[in-house]
C-alpha cells in the first residue's frame, strides 16, 4: 500500500479545547495532522468555531465519531449523517472513522457496547456501513474497539472484523493499544492479530495509554502515557505493514502540550527507524 492512498501522513494528535489556543500560537509543532470528534465541533459557532476553522485550514483534519452507533438495533440517524456530510465538506475533512460497536438503543448508553461476533451481525453491520457510505459519499473507516465480554460469540474478533471490512468494502482504523488491551484480557498474541489484518484496508493507526485494573484486566482509558510494550507493538506493526499514519489519543488526565508533543515525536522516531530499516533491507 503506497503512502498516496493514506488520507494523511506522519504523526498526529487528537485536538482538545484545553490546548487549542496554545497549539495555535506555536510555529513548529511537529504535528502532521489533527483529529476531532465531529459531535464536539459541528454545531460550534462563535470563538471556538472560528478557532476550529483556523486549525482545519492549517492542519489536515480527520474526524473520529462517537455516536454513529453502527452496530445498534436502532435505525441509523440519517439526518445526523446529512449534518456530518456538510461539516466534512465545509472543512475538507480527510477521513471519517467510527467505532465498531454501538452506543445507543432508543437513547444513548454512554459506553461502547460490543457487537456480538456472529454471521448475522456481520451482514447487519456491513449493510449499515454501506448505507452510511452512500449518504456521506465517502468511505467509512471502522476502528477495532476494546471489549470486556463477548456475548453470543460465534467467531473470533479478528474473523469478525475481516468479514465486515470485506463485505462493506470499508477501511480500518487499527488501534494498536486496543489490540494490546484485548490481547491481555482475552489471552491472544497481539502481533499475530495485527499481521492477520488486511494491509490494504488500514487507513491509519491510533496509539494511546490505558489503566491496569489487575494483572489480567486492562481498561482502555486514553488517560495515561503510552507504555513500552505498546510502543514495541507499534514498531512491529510498521515492520509488518509499512509506516502508516499514526495518531496519539489522550482524552483524560491531559498533560501539558509539550509533553503530548514529545509523544508525537516518539511516533515520528519509530516511523523514521522503520523507514531506515526498510531501506537498509531493501
N, C-alpha and C positions, 0 to 999 in steps of 0.2 A: 504494500500500500504506500504510494508516494505521498510526500508531505502536501502535495497540491490538493489532495482530496480531504484534508482536515479543515474544519471550519476556522480554526485559529492555529497558531504555532507557539512553541515555547512554554513558559510557566505563567500561571495566572493566580488571581486571588479573588475570593468572594468579597464583594463590596458590601460594607456595612455603614449605616448612617453615622455611627460613632466616630469614624475616622475619615469621612468623605472630604471635609474641609482641609485636614492635614495632608491628605493624598493630593488634593487639587493644587496645593501650594508647593508641592515637591516637583523638581525638574526631572531628575533621573531616578526612577523608582525601581527599575529592573523588572517591572511587571509588563508582560506581553499582552494580557487580556484580562478582563474582569467578568464576573458572573453575578447575577442578582436573581432573587425570587421575584418574578414579574408581579405577583399579587401584592407585593410591598411597594411597588412603584407605579403601576399602570394608571392608577387614578390620582396620582400625586400632582398637585398643582403648586403654585407659589414658589418659595425659595428652594425647597427640596426638589421640586420638579425641574427647575432651571439647573440646579446642580447636577441632577442626573443626566439631563440633556448634554451638558458640557462634558461629563465623563464619557457618555456614549459617542461623542464626537472625537474624543481624544484617544480612547482605547477601543479595540474590538470588544464587543459585548455579547455574552451568552446569557441565556435565561434558563434557570433550573426551577421548575414549578413545584408547588406544594399541594395544590388542591384539584388537580385533574381527576384523581381517583380512578385510574384507568381500569382497575380490577373490581370496581364497585358494582353491586347488584342494581344500584340506582341508574337511571338513564344518564347519558352524557349531558353535561351542561353546555348546550350548543351556543346560547347567547354569550356565555363566558368565553368560548373559543373565538367567537367573532371579535370580541373586545381584545383578546390576546393578539389576534392577527393584525389589528390596527396598530397596536403598540409595537409589535415586531417590525412592521413595515415602516412605521414612523422613525424608529431608532436604529434601523438596519441591524437588527439582532441576527447574529451569525448562526445561531443554533438554539433549539429548544429541547431541553431534556426534562424527563419526569421519572418518578419512582415507579418501579414495577411492584405496585402494591395498591391498596385502596385506603381512603381516609374518610369516606362518607357513606351513609346509607340513610336517606331522609334526615340529613343533618350531619355536621362534621363530628368525627370521632376523636380528632386532635391527636392522632397517632397513626403510624403507618402499619396497617394490618397486613399479614401475609396472605397472599392469594394461594388457595390450595394447589399443590403441584399435580394437576390432573390433565388428562387429554381434553376434557370438556372445557377447562379453564383456558387452555392454550387457544382453542378456537374462539372462545368468547373474547378474550383479551386481544387477540390478533385482529378480529373484526372491529373492535373499538379503536384500535390503533389506526387501522386503515381509514376509518371514518374521520378521526382527528386529522390525519394527514391530508385527506381530501378537503376538509374545511380550511385548514391553515395553509394549504398549498405548499407544504414543506415537510421534510422528513421529521419524524419524531425520534428522539434518542431516549431509550429507556435505561434506567440505572438498576443494577443489581443491589438489592437492599439487605440490610442485616435483619435477621429474623430469629425468634427465640422459641418458636413452636411451628410445627408443620402439620396442621390439621388435614386429615383426609388425603395424605400423601400417596400418590400412585407412581411418581417418578422422582428422580433426584433434582435438586435445584439447577444443576448445570444443564441437564437434558431439557428441563422446562424453559430456561432462558433461550437456549439454542433453538428450540422449536418455535418459540414466539417470534424471535427476530427473523427467522426464515419465513414463517407463514405471513407475517405482517409486512415483510420487506422494510424493516426499520433498522435503525442503528443502535449502538450500545454505548452507554456511559459506564466504563468499568471503574467502580470504586474499589481501589486496592485495599483500603482499610476495612471495608465491609467484607471482602474476601477473607482477610486475616481474622476478623472477629468471628465470622461464621465457621472458619476452619477450626478454631479453638472450641467454639460452642457445640459444633456438630461433628467434630473429630474427622476432618479430612485434610488432605495435603493441599495447601493453598496454591502452590506452584503448578501442580497437576491441573487444578481447576483453571488457572489463568491460561496455561498452554492449550487447553482444550477449547477455548473461546475462539470464534471465527475472527481472524485478524482483520479482514476487510470490512467488518461491521463496526469496529471500535472507533468512535468519533473523538473521544478524549477521555482523560482519567481524572478521578478525584483521589486526593490523599488527605487524611485527617488524623486526629488523635482520638483516643477512646478511654474508657474507665474500666479498671479491673475490679469487678464485683467479688469474684472468688477465683481460685486457680483455674477452674473450668468454666467460668462465666465472665464474658467481657461484654460491656454495654457500650454501644456506639453512641458517643455523646457529641463529637466535634468540639469538645471543650478542653482539650489538652494538647500539648506538643505531640508531634508525630514521633513514635518510638523507633528505635533502631531496627527491630525485625520488620517493621512496615517499610522503612526506607530500603532495607535489603530486598524486600519483595518487589518494590518499585523498580529497583535496579535490574532484578531478574525479569520483570515484565518487559523493560526496554530491550534486554538481551534477546528475549524470545520474539517479541512483536515489533521491534524497532522503537525509535524515540517517538512517543505520542504526546501531544499537548497535555499538560497536567496542571490541575488547579488545586490550590490549598484551600480547604474549607475550615473555617473557625466560627462557630455560632455562639459559644458561651465562654465565659472567663477570657474575654478577648484581651490579649496583651497589648503592649504598645505597638504602634505601626512599625517602628524599626525592627522589633522582634519578629513580626509577621514577615517583613521583607527579607529578613535573614533566612526564614524557612523557604520563602520563594527562591532565594539564592541557592539554597541546598538542592532544590529541584533542578535548577539550571546546572549545577555541578554534576549531578547524576546524569543529566541529559548529555552534557559535554563528554563525560567519561565514556558513556555508552557509544557516542559517535566516534570517539578516538579508537575505542576497542574494535568497532566495526571497520574502520579504515585500516587499522593495523592487521586485521584478519582478512581484509578484502582482497 
